[in-house]
Amino acid sequence: MSLAIKIQGDTSYRYIWYVGGDTEMPKFTAESVTSIQADGDELEHIKTMFTAHNAIPIPRGRSVKFYGETAQMIVGNLDNN
């Protein structure tokens, strides 16, 4: 599965990120992110990163979209661990 990232000016999710992936994040700022869509291991990674501190609400579902500042905060905290 994956985490798909849409940035300002894009009409579709152009960037893909995977947990444990060996590729670096593309060169864009978190502030340019408009939305993300996550499922599978990547959604579980987000849940693990943020639910311990109740930083963001995580809707139930197999695939979840996040928008605006929430999407920006998630992308700004991604790593390949």
C-alpha atoms as an extended CHARMM CRD file, in Angstrom:
* protein
*
        81  EXT
         1         1  MET       CA              0.0000000000        0.0000000000        0.0000000000  PROA      1               0.0000000000
         2         2  SER       CA              1.1320000000        3.6160000000        0.0740000000  PROA      2               0.0000000000
         3         3  LEU       CA              0.8040000000        7.2110000000        1.1200000000  PROA      3               0.0000000000
         4         4  ALA       CA             -0.0040000000        9.4470000000       -1.8440000000  PROA      4               0.0000000000
         5         5  ILE       CA              0.7750000000       13.1730000000       -1.6480000000  PROA      5               0.0000000000
         6         6  LYS       CA             -0.8550000000       16.0030000000       -3.5940000000  PROA      6               0.0000000000
         7         7  ILE       CA              0.8070000000       19.4180000000       -3.6440000000  PROA      7               0.0000000000
         8         8  GLN       CA             -0.4360000000       22.8490000000       -4.7280000000  PROA      8               0.0000000000
         9         9  GLY       CA             -0.9600000000       23.0480000000       -8.4590000000  PROA      9               0.0000000000
        10        10  ASP       CA             -1.3290000000       19.2860000000       -8.9080000000  PROA      10              0.0000000000
        11        11  THR       CA             -4.5990000000       17.7830000000      -10.0800000000  PROA      11              0.0000000000
        12        12  SER       CA             -3.6910000000       14.2830000000       -8.8770000000  PROA      12              0.0000000000
        13        13  TYR       CA             -1.5930000000       12.5550000000       -6.2370000000  PROA      13              0.0000000000
        14        14  ARG       CA              1.8520000000       12.7700000000       -7.8180000000  PROA      14              0.0000000000
        15        15  TYR       CA              4.2120000000       11.7000000000       -5.0320000000  PROA      15              0.0000000000
        16        16  ILE       CA              4.1630000000        8.3040000000       -3.3180000000  PROA      16              0.0000000000
        17        17  TRP       CA              5.8270000000        7.4320000000        0.0120000000  PROA      17              0.0000000000
        18        18  TYR       CA              6.2970000000        3.9740000000        1.5490000000  PROA      18              0.0000000000
        19        19  VAL       CA              7.2130000000        2.9500000000        5.1000000000  PROA      19              0.0000000000
        20        20  GLY       CA             10.7950000000        1.6890000000        5.0240000000  PROA      20              0.0000000000
        21        21  GLY       CA             11.2430000000        2.8830000000        1.4650000000  PROA      21              0.0000000000
        22        22  ASP       CA             14.7580000000        3.5230000000        0.2800000000  PROA      22              0.0000000000
        23        23  THR       CA             13.8930000000        6.6510000000       -1.6700000000  PROA      23              0.0000000000
        24        24  GLU       CA             14.0970000000       10.1200000000       -0.1870000000  PROA      24              0.0000000000
        25        25  MET       CA             11.0900000000       12.3600000000        0.0540000000  PROA      25              0.0000000000
        26        26  PRO       CA             10.7070000000       14.5360000000       -3.0550000000  PROA      26              0.0000000000
        27        27  LYS       CA             11.9690000000       18.0880000000       -2.7250000000  PROA      27              0.0000000000
        28        28  PHE       CA              8.9550000000       20.1610000000       -1.7490000000  PROA      28              0.0000000000
        29        29  THR       CA              7.9340000000       21.9030000000        1.4310000000  PROA      29              0.0000000000
        30        30  ALA       CA              5.2800000000       20.4720000000        3.7340000000  PROA      30              0.0000000000
        31        31  GLU       CA              3.4310000000       23.7970000000        3.3910000000  PROA      31              0.0000000000
        32        32  SER       CA              2.8290000000       23.0540000000       -0.3060000000  PROA      32              0.0000000000
        33        33  VAL       CA              0.8900000000       19.8570000000        0.5000000000  PROA      33              0.0000000000
        34        34  THR       CA             -2.8660000000       20.1370000000       -0.0330000000  PROA      34              0.0000000000
        35        35  SER       CA             -3.9010000000       16.5510000000        0.7770000000  PROA      35              0.0000000000
        36        36  ILE       CA             -2.6830000000       13.0070000000        1.3150000000  PROA      36              0.0000000000
        37        37  GLN       CA             -4.2750000000        9.5920000000        1.0410000000  PROA      37              0.0000000000
        38        38  ALA       CA             -2.9410000000        6.7000000000        3.1180000000  PROA      38              0.0000000000
        39        39  ASP       CA             -3.6840000000        3.0110000000        3.4510000000  PROA      39              0.0000000000
        40        40  GLY       CA             -1.9970000000       -0.1730000000        4.6510000000  PROA      40              0.0000000000
        41        41  ASP       CA              1.3300000000        0.0900000000        6.4630000000  PROA      41              0.0000000000
        42        42  GLU       CA              1.5420000000        3.7980000000        5.7520000000  PROA      42              0.0000000000
        43        43  LEU       CA             -1.7820000000        4.4930000000        7.4800000000  PROA      43              0.0000000000
        44        44  GLU       CA             -0.6500000000        2.3710000000       10.4410000000  PROA      44              0.0000000000
        45        45  HSD       CA              2.5760000000        4.4140000000       10.5540000000  PROA      45              0.0000000000
        46        46  ILE       CA              0.5440000000        7.6330000000       10.7480000000  PROA      46              0.0000000000
        47        47  LYS       CA             -1.6480000000        6.1800000000       13.4960000000  PROA      47              0.0000000000
        48        48  THR       CA              1.4390000000        5.1760000000       15.4810000000  PROA      48              0.0000000000
        49        49  MET       CA              3.0870000000        8.5750000000       15.0210000000  PROA      49              0.0000000000
        50        50  PHE       CA              0.1230000000       10.7030000000       16.0690000000  PROA      50              0.0000000000
        51        51  THR       CA             -2.4300000000        8.8260000000       18.1940000000  PROA      51              0.0000000000
        52        52  ALA       CA             -0.1370000000        8.4500000000       21.2110000000  PROA      52              0.0000000000
        53        53  HSD       CA             -0.3390000000       12.2150000000       21.7210000000  PROA      53              0.0000000000
        54        54  ASN       CA             -3.8680000000       12.6310000000       20.3310000000  PROA      54              0.0000000000
        55        55  ALA       CA             -2.2880000000       15.0850000000       17.8950000000  PROA      55              0.0000000000
        56        56  ILE       CA             -4.7800000000       14.4110000000       15.1000000000  PROA      56              0.0000000000
        57        57  PRO       CA             -8.0200000000       12.4940000000       14.8240000000  PROA      57              0.0000000000
        58        58  ILE       CA             -7.6360000000        9.3320000000       12.7310000000  PROA      58              0.0000000000
        59        59  PRO       CA            -10.8670000000        8.3160000000       11.0010000000  PROA      59              0.0000000000
        60        60  ARG       CA            -11.6220000000        4.6190000000       10.7480000000  PROA      60              0.0000000000
        61        61  GLY       CA            -11.2880000000        3.0780000000        7.3510000000  PROA      61              0.0000000000
        62        62  ARG       CA             -8.9680000000        1.1180000000        5.1020000000  PROA      62              0.0000000000
        63        63  SER       CA             -8.0070000000        4.2310000000        3.1610000000  PROA      63              0.0000000000
        64        64  VAL       CA             -8.0370000000        7.6950000000        4.7160000000  PROA      64              0.0000000000
        65        65  LYS       CA             -7.6040000000       11.1730000000        3.2490000000  PROA      65              0.0000000000
        66        66  PHE       CA             -6.1970000000       14.0800000000        5.2300000000  PROA      66              0.0000000000
        67        67  TYR       CA             -6.3680000000       17.7100000000        4.0920000000  PROA      67              0.0000000000
        68        68  GLY       CA             -4.7730000000       21.0940000000        4.7740000000  PROA      68              0.0000000000
        69        69  GLU       CA             -2.7570000000       21.6020000000        7.9310000000  PROA      69              0.0000000000
        70        70  THR       CA             -3.2470000000       18.0080000000        9.0680000000  PROA      70              0.0000000000
        71        71  ALA       CA             -1.7960000000       16.6650000000        5.8020000000  PROA      71              0.0000000000
        72        72  GLN       CA              1.0590000000       19.1610000000        6.0530000000  PROA      72              0.0000000000
        73        73  MET       CA              1.8790000000       18.1060000000        9.6230000000  PROA      73              0.0000000000
        74        74  ILE       CA              1.9230000000       14.4190000000        8.6490000000  PROA      74              0.0000000000
        75        75  VAL       CA              4.2110000000       14.9500000000        5.6470000000  PROA      75              0.0000000000
        76        76  GLY       CA              6.4690000000       17.2300000000        7.6720000000  PROA      76              0.0000000000
        77        77  ASN       CA              7.0430000000       14.3970000000       10.1490000000  PROA      77              0.0000000000
        78        78  LEU       CA              7.5710000000       11.4700000000        7.7690000000  PROA      78              0.0000000000
        79        79  ASP       CA             10.7300000000        9.4090000000        7.8110000000  PROA      79              0.0000000000
        80        80  ASN       CA             11.6930000000        6.1040000000        6.2690000000  PROA      80              0.0000000000
        81        81  ASN       CA             11.7190000000        4.0730000000        9.4880000000  PROA      81              0.0000000000
